[in-house]
């Protein structure tokens, strides 16, 4: 199986690996949305910035996700304030609330070719309890002035083309992009602003060099005043303990042949603990995604869950050929909140977008640029020392047990005739 996004993406920028010594003010490791958005913001401020990418821009989750541009960052304003306090909680929620709109504005400003469509994001529910929770969330968004409205069962069915849900709500600020095209376009925009990107160039070590830092690679060395590790779910062993701060979870997707659904439908996700999400691409393929296995997909059998989702949501497509199947890893923190770590004086790491990476990682780029140039940002989580998850070596057990428990709770809540899905 192959990735739809790789098959339909805009051409990749031509890049070269780092060879020999080089210097910059800020070194960024990872050319996903966080690293590229931060590099663009720094370059636009006249700060020398160099990005080191092990494979190519968007090669990780940034080019393998569902392409859903969703406002918010998992928690409502009251929850954010409870965790971070009034000032930071309000600022973080406000950034999340405008993140989708800012992403589409950035795409338009730089003329990025990525099939951007601000057609809205619908969150749908298939239990009465889900509808009750969504009604409360809708009220909170409405109080904040967001462009939201309720969807009856009939309206949800007409909007999404499936009768699997009892209703939900729509946020008009959401939408979709071709995620790999967006990552590649963001790389081009950063380079046009003056950023330097080297790929394929894998960072192998970060060492102190006087008042600066030296990032070592297979063929070169990059000296920088400050360093940002923006690898999210794929930190490897570059910095001891960083991989232990989150759980990398596989999300799998399948796509039908063109013309299966209307190309202009909003993106959709539901409220299940084991999330289902789906959308149309520019050619009307139905793209359905959700929890994958604990490893990378190897063959068609690994996508049985997604095929089942497709058949339950769209019975008329139960026998439709699946043209593409692929997966990517999402960085999940136990409390579903993002992290900003200060690893040493001048070395930072951002991690844990928890499945809302396109809008959130794009919007946080300018805020991270402020931190990397010596400022502060209330719109980001507080800068903290490295904080690993206890007993992280059992991450596979965490992930497997959590998946089983969440699926069981989903099934128990849906064991009523009032739920059709």
C-alpha positions in Angstrom: 0.0 0.0 0.0 1.1 3.6 -0.6 0.3 7.1 0.7 -2.3 9.2 -1.1 -0.4 12.3 -0.1 2.9 11.1 -1.6 1.1 10.2 -4.8 -0.6 13.6 -5.2 1.7 16.1 -3.5 3.2 19.2 -5.1 6.9 18.6 -6.1 9.4 18.6 -3.2 11.9 21.4 -3.0 15.5 20.7 -4.1 17.7 20.5 -1.0 21.2 19.4 -0.2 22.7 17.8 2.9 25.0 19.7 5.3 28.6 19.1 4.5 31.4 20.5 6.6 31.1 23.3 9.2 28.4 26.0 9.3 27.1 28.6 11.6 23.7 30.1 12.4 21.9 31.9 15.1 19.2 29.3 15.6 19.4 25.6 14.6 16.1 23.7 14.2 16.1 19.9 14.0 13.1 18.6 12.1 11.3 20.0 9.0 7.7 19.3 10.0 5.1 22.0 10.7 6.6 23.1 14.0 10.2 23.4 12.7 9.2 25.0 9.4 6.7 27.5 10.8 9.3 28.5 13.4 12.0 28.9 10.8 9.7 31.0 8.6 8.9 33.3 11.6 12.6 33.7 12.5 13.7 34.3 8.9 11.0 37.0 8.5 12.4 38.7 11.6 15.9 38.7 10.1 17.2 36.0 12.3 19.7 33.5 10.7 18.1 30.1 11.0 19.1 26.6 9.7 16.8 23.6 9.6 18.3 20.1 9.7 15.9 17.3 8.4 16.8 13.6 8.5 14.8 12.7 5.4 12.8 15.5 3.7 10.3 18.2 4.7 7.1 16.5 5.7 8.6 13.0 5.8 7.2 12.3 9.3 3.7 12.9 10.6 3.5 16.3 8.9 3.2 14.6 5.5 1.2 11.5 6.7 -1.7 12.9 8.7 -5.3 13.4 7.8 -4.9 16.9 6.5 -7.6 18.2 8.9 -7.0 21.8 9.9 -8.8 22.0 13.3 -9.0 25.0 15.6 -8.2 24.5 19.3 -5.7 22.4 21.1 -7.8 19.6 22.8 -8.9 21.6 25.9 -11.6 24.2 26.3 -10.8 27.6 27.9 -12.0 26.6 31.4 -9.8 23.5 31.4 -6.8 25.5 30.1 -7.3 28.1 32.8 -7.5 25.3 35.4 -4.2 23.9 34.3 -2.2 27.0 33.4 -3.9 29.9 35.3 -5.9 32.7 34.0 -3.4 34.6 31.9 -1.6 31.7 30.2 -4.8 29.5 29.9 -6.7 32.3 28.2 -3.8 33.1 25.9 -3.2 29.5 24.9 -6.9 28.9 24.2 -7.0 32.1 22.2 -4.1 31.0 20.0 -5.7 27.6 19.5 -9.0 29.2 18.6 -7.5 31.3 15.8 -4.9 28.7 14.7 -6.9 27.3 11.8 -7.7 30.8 10.4 -4.0 31.8 10.8 -3.0 28.7 9.0 -5.2 29.4 6.0 -4.0 33.1 6.0 -0.4 32.0 6.0 -1.1 29.6 3.0 -2.8 32.5 1.1 0.0 35.0 2.0 2.7 32.7 0.6 0.8 31.2 -2.2 1.3 27.7 -1.0 -0.2 25.1 -3.4 -1.7 22.5 -1.1 -5.5 22.2 -2.0 -6.4 24.4 1.0 -10.2 24.5 1.6 -11.7 26.2 4.6 -15.0 24.3 4.4 -15.4 23.8 8.1 -14.8 21.1 10.7 -17.7 19.0 12.0 -17.5 17.1 15.3 -20.2 14.4 15.4 -21.5 12.1 18.1 -23.2 8.7 18.1 -24.5 8.6 21.8 -26.7 10.9 23.8 -23.8 11.5 26.2 -21.6 12.6 23.3 -24.3 15.1 22.2 -24.6 16.5 25.7 -20.8 17.0 25.9 -20.7 18.6 22.5 -23.5 21.0 23.4 -21.5 22.3 26.3 -18.4 22.7 24.1 -20.5 24.5 21.5 -21.7 26.9 24.1 -18.2 27.7 25.2 -17.0 28.3 21.6 -20.0 30.5 21.0 -19.3 32.6 24.1 -15.8 33.1 22.6 -17.3 34.4 19.4 -16.4 31.5 17.2 -18.3 30.8 14.0 -20.1 27.6 15.2 -23.6 26.2 15.0 -25.4 23.0 16.0 -26.2 20.2 13.6 -29.3 18.1 14.0 -29.2 14.4 13.1 -30.6 15.3 9.6 -28.2 18.1 9.1 -25.2 16.0 10.2 -26.3 13.3 7.7 -26.7 15.7 4.9 -23.3 17.4 5.6 -21.2 14.2 6.1 -23.1 11.9 3.8 -23.5 9.3 6.6 -26.4 8.3 8.9 -24.0 7.0 11.5 -24.4 9.9 13.9 -27.1 11.5 16.1 -25.9 15.1 15.5 -23.0 17.4 16.3 -21.7 20.8 15.7 -19.8 22.7 12.9 -16.9 25.1 13.3 -16.7 27.1 10.0 -13.1 28.1 10.6 -11.8 24.6 10.1 -10.9 22.9 6.8 -8.4 20.8 5.1 -5.0 20.8 3.2 -3.0 18.3 1.3 -0.6 17.8 4.3 2.6 16.8 2.4 2.1 19.6 -0.1 1.6 22.0 2.8 4.8 20.9 4.4 6.7 21.3 1.2 5.2 24.7 0.6 6.0 25.8 4.1 9.7 24.8 3.4 9.7 26.9 0.2 8.2 29.9 2.1 10.9 29.6 4.8 13.7 29.4 2.3 12.3 32.4 0.3 12.4 34.4 3.6 16.0 33.5 4.1 16.0 30.2 6.1 18.5 27.5 5.2 17.2 23.9 5.1 19.5 20.9 4.7 18.1 17.4 3.8 18.8 14.6 4.1 20.8 15.5 7.1 20.3 13.6 10.4 21.4 15.2 13.6 23.4 12.7 15.6 24.5 14.7 18.7 24.2 18.1 20.3 27.3 19.3 22.3 28.2 22.4 24.2 30.8 24.6 22.4 31.7 27.5 24.6 28.7 29.8 24.8 27.1 28.1 21.8 26.0 24.6 20.7 27.3 22.3 18.0 24.9 20.0 16.2 26.8 17.1 14.7 25.6 15.3 11.6 27.0 12.5 9.5 28.9 14.9 7.2 29.0 18.2 9.0 28.7 20.3 12.1 26.3 23.3 12.7 27.2 25.8 15.4 24.3 27.8 16.8 23.5 30.1 19.7 20.1 28.3 20.3 18.7 25.0 19.2 15.1 23.8 18.9 14.3 20.1 18.6 11.1 19.9 16.7 10.9 16.1 15.9 7.7 15.5 17.8 6.9 11.8 17.7 10.3 10.9 16.3 13.0 12.2 18.6 15.1 9.1 18.5 18.0 9.1 20.9 19.3 12.6 20.0 18.7 13.9 23.5 18.6 11.5 26.5 15.1 11.2 28.0 13.2 13.3 25.3 11.6 10.2 23.8 10.3 9.3 27.3 8.1 12.4 27.5 5.4 11.1 25.1 3.9 8.0 23.6 4.1 7.7 19.8 0.8 6.3 18.5 0.2 5.0 15.0 -2.7 6.4 13.1 -3.7 4.6 9.9 -5.7 5.9 6.9 -7.2 4.5 3.8 -8.5 6.2 0.7 -11.0 5.1 -1.9 -10.9 5.8 -5.6 -12.0 9.2 -6.8 -15.6 10.3 -6.9 -16.8 8.4 -3.8 -18.0 11.5 -2.0 -18.5 15.2 -2.7 -15.1 17.0 -2.9 -16.3 20.0 -0.9 -17.6 18.3 2.2 -16.2 19.5 5.6 -13.7 17.5 7.5 -15.2 15.3 10.2 -14.1 13.7 13.4 -16.2 12.1 16.2 -16.1 12.0 20.0 -15.0 8.3 20.4 -12.1 7.7 22.7 -10.7 5.6 19.8 -11.2 8.4 17.3 -12.6 8.1 13.8 -11.9 10.9 11.3 -12.7 11.3 7.7 -12.7 13.7 4.8 -12.7 14.1 1.0 -9.7 14.9 -1.0 -9.7 17.2 -4.0 -10.8 14.4 -6.3 -13.6 13.1 -4.1 -11.8 10.2 -2.6 -13.0 9.3 0.9 -10.1 9.3 3.3 -10.9 7.5 6.6 -8.5 7.3 9.5 -8.1 6.2 13.1 -6.1 4.1 15.5 -3.6 1.8 13.9 -1.5 -1.0 15.2 1.6 -0.7 17.4 3.9 -0.7 14.4 4.1 0.6 10.9 1.6 -0.9 8.4 3.0 -3.7 6.2 0.2 -4.9 4.1 -3.6 -4.5 3.4 -4.5 -6.6 6.4 -3.2 -3.9 8.7 -5.9 -1.6 7.6 -8.8 -3.9 8.6 -10.0 -1.4 11.2 -10.1 1.4 8.7 -12.0 -0.7 6.2 -14.5 -1.6 8.9 -14.9 2.1 9.7 -15.5 2.9 6.0 -18.2 0.2 5.7 -20.0 1.3 8.9 -19.9 4.9 8.0 -20.7 4.5 4.4 -22.4 1.1 3.7 -22.7 1.9 0.0 -18.9 2.0 -0.1 -18.4 -1.3 1.8 -17.1 -3.1 -1.3 -15.4 0.0 -2.8 -11.8 -0.6 -3.8 -9.2 1.0 -1.4 -6.6 2.7 -3.6 -4.3 3.9 -0.8 -3.3 2.9 2.7 -0.6 4.5 4.9 0.2 5.5 8.5 2.0 8.1 10.6 2.9 8.5 14.3 1.3 11.0 16.6 3.0 12.2 19.8 0.5 11.7 22.7 1.1 13.1 26.2 -0.8 11.5 29.1 -2.8 14.7 29.8 -3.2 15.5 26.1 -1.4 18.8 26.6 1.6 20.1 24.6 5.0 20.6 26.1 7.9 23.0 25.7 11.1 21.8 27.4 14.3 23.7 28.2 16.8 20.9 27.9 19.8 23.1 28.7 20.4 26.8 28.5 19.7 27.6 24.8 18.3 24.1 23.9 14.6 23.7 23.7 12.2 20.9 22.5 8.5 21.2 21.5 6.5 18.1 21.6 2.9 16.7 21.9 0.5 18.2 19.4 -1.8 15.3 20.3 -3.4 15.0 16.9 -4.1 18.7 16.1 -0.7 19.4 14.6 -1.5 21.3 11.4 -3.1 24.4 12.9 -1.5 24.3 16.3 2.1 23.7 15.1 1.7 26.4 12.4 0.3 29.0 14.9 2.9 28.3 17.5 5.8 28.9 15.1 5.9 32.7 15.7 5.6 32.1 19.5 8.5 29.7 19.5 10.5 32.2 17.4 9.9 34.7 20.3 11.2 32.2 22.9 14.2 31.4 20.7 15.2 35.0 20.5 15.1 35.6 24.2 11.5 36.6 24.7 8.5 35.0 26.5 5.1 33.8 25.2 2.0 33.2 27.3 0.4 31.5 24.3 2.8 28.5 24.7 2.9 26.0 27.6 5.3 27.1 30.3 8.9 26.3 29.6 9.9 23.4 31.9 12.6 20.9 32.5 12.4 17.5 30.9 9.7 15.5 32.5 9.5 11.9 31.4 6.4 9.7 31.7 6.9 7.3 34.6 7.8 3.7 33.6 8.0 4.9 29.9 9.8 1.7 29.0 6.3 0.1 29.2 5.0 2.4 26.5 3.8 -0.5 24.3 1.8 -1.9 27.3 0.4 1.6 27.9 -0.7 2.0 24.3 -2.1 -1.5 24.0 -4.0 -1.5 27.3 -5.2 2.0 26.7 -6.6 1.1 23.3 -8.4 -2.0 24.6 -9.9 0.0 27.5 -11.0 2.9 25.3 -12.6 0.5 22.8 -14.4 -1.3 25.6 -15.8 2.0 27.0 -16.8 3.1 23.5 -18.7 -0.2 23.0 -20.4 0.0 26.4 -21.6 3.5 25.7 -23.0 2.4 22.3 -24.8 -0.7 23.5 -28.1 1.1 23.2 -30.6 0.9 20.2 -30.4 4.7 20.0 -26.9 4.5 18.6 -26.8 3.4 14.9 -23.0 3.1 14.6 
